Amino acid sequence: MVDRTSRILLVAGGALFTEVCGALPPTLSPAFAQDYEWAWRIFQGSRTELIVVRLPGAEVAAGLVLIQRCRAANPAVLILAVIEDDPLLAIAVLAADVDGLATISLNATTLGGRIQRLLRRNPGLTPAGSGGQERGGFFFADAKVRDDLVVEFRDGIEEPIRPKQHAMLRLFAGNPGRLISKEEIGAAVWGYEVPNGGNSIDQYLSALRRMFRRHGHDLDRWISSVPKAGWRVGVSAPRGGAIRPAQEAPHHPSLRKGAAGRPAPSYKLASA
């Protein structure tokens, strides 16, 4: 019988992943798949939020196909790849847009800790027992970016985003007017140095620009590139606007209030 109730799917990890299961909180309830085809069968129609997949050298191509299929089916799913200690292999796997990378040399306790850190770094995951009802978030570029990895646009359309895109938008929204370096984005989004010489940041921003543009939002009004330095929010805004905290968002009256009864902080343009 196919188990589609687990939040974490451990794929092709053998004895190591069995030990990892013992290092995780019981509420995470991992499911196991011995091979990539069985993993795909489990993933379809499941509530899986994180896939931890081992990619042995001889099976990397098949494993990357699984990653691509799962990404296409659910862009918001987190993927942690476990590989042999090979720098060239690491570059190839990072190009597949995984959310984390670990080597097979790690012991079960360390790998379990890596999994939990990845979960904490991506607040879009639904906590066990919450029923998926919490839809907090923040506003950026006149759109609501929800913590369940969905963007609500002012035309009423919702689109899913990937965890790295969410983390990048949260970083920009929380630092209006400040120069944000490539290294800072790497630490906040990837948890380590930006892969591909920083081109990954441009690729993510380009994808976000296209998504927002489809719904009449212009990210170029909000995010500007500072050559050889990084990115800044608000400096290229029209009307010479400054960034100020927004206590409410008229486009999205359904914004949930926080624990203290106040809307989540966000930012919008204010006339100078």
Protein Blocks (a to p, Z undefined) as FASTA:
>chain_A
ZZfkbfbdcehkljmlmmmmmmpcfklopaddfbfklmmmmmnopabfbdcddddfklmm
mmmmmmmmmmmmmmmbccdddddddfklmmmmmmnopabdcdfkbcfklmmmmmmmmmmm
mmkbccehklomaccdddeehiacdfkopacdfkopacdddfklmmmmmmmmmmghiacd
fklmmmmmnopacehhhmmmmmmmmmmmmmmmmnopafklmmccdehkbccehjlgghhi
acdddfbdfklmmbccdfkopacdddddddZZ
